[in-house]
Amino acid sequence: MSSFQQKTCAKCGRYSTAGTQLRRCGSCLAVKYCSSACQTEDWASHKLVCKNVGAARMEELLPLMGAAENGDVATVKKLLEAGAKVDGGALSEGSQETPLLTTPLVMTPLFMAAKAGHASVIAVLLKAGAKINRTTTGGFTPLFIAAQWGHREAVSVLIGAGAAIDSVTDNIVTGGQLTPLFIAAARGHEAVLAMLIKAGADVNRSNDDGCTPLIIAAAHGHEAVLVALLKAGAPMTVTNGGCMPLMAATNGGHTSVVAALRRWIAGIRD
């Protein structure tokens, strides 16, 4: 059954309700489901078909994916002019490079360019109609990926093109709803974090565990990032199960961060 003809969920047979639509399997794009629960339940029977279709699609998409990853602007333009799908997705295994994610990812040329930090390729893909806020499995956007790797120019292009600043990752996959600001704080990418704050990123947001970007910065020992968040108005009173930023820094043995927090508490803004 083609994705175009399919009117009901492949698992339960239900039609989509008013105001909603069936969601395609992100790998093969050939089967639709009414919910992630149905997709998960159907995976045992669907995975073989999905793998075969996904492999065929990967073969078709490899040239554009590779050119985007390598920053080859000329080849990207030629392939797009020749009819390559700008938003074609290919299955890629999750790894330690993606925080807390071990399930397969559906990557597009835009994601590949964002991960590699090729701002010029990102601009070409966006001009060709690439969906700037499309998410992978887990809810990761191109902006999140670029912020994760600290690619300032890529982040700048995506923000300028209207990327969703406070998009959140999937709570089920990541263990907590994270925004690009969270990952920049965790990785210590000060310049990227400053861009996100300037663009209006929410420094007050906490995830389901009560953790904030400030607590993350404190726990990882990123003093410069922590100070930038404090100057932007990040609250010190939000707790993570009783763990305030000072406690997080102390538990992590980050003495310089502890000192910076104590100076801030004392009203010293150096």
Secondary structure, DSSP 8 states (H G I E B T S, - for coil): --TTT--B-TTT--B--TT---EE-TTTSS-EESSHHHHHHHHHHHHHHHHHHHHHHHHHHHHHHHHHHHT-HHHHHHHHHTT--TT--EEE---TTSTT--S-EEE-HHHHHHHHT-HHHHHHHHHTT--TT---TTS--HHHHHHHTT-HHHHHHHHHTT--TT----HHHHSS---HHHHHHHHT-HHHHHHHHHTT--TT---TTS--HHHHHHHHT-HHHHHHHHHTT--S---BTTB-HHHHHHHTT-HHHHHHHHHHHTT---
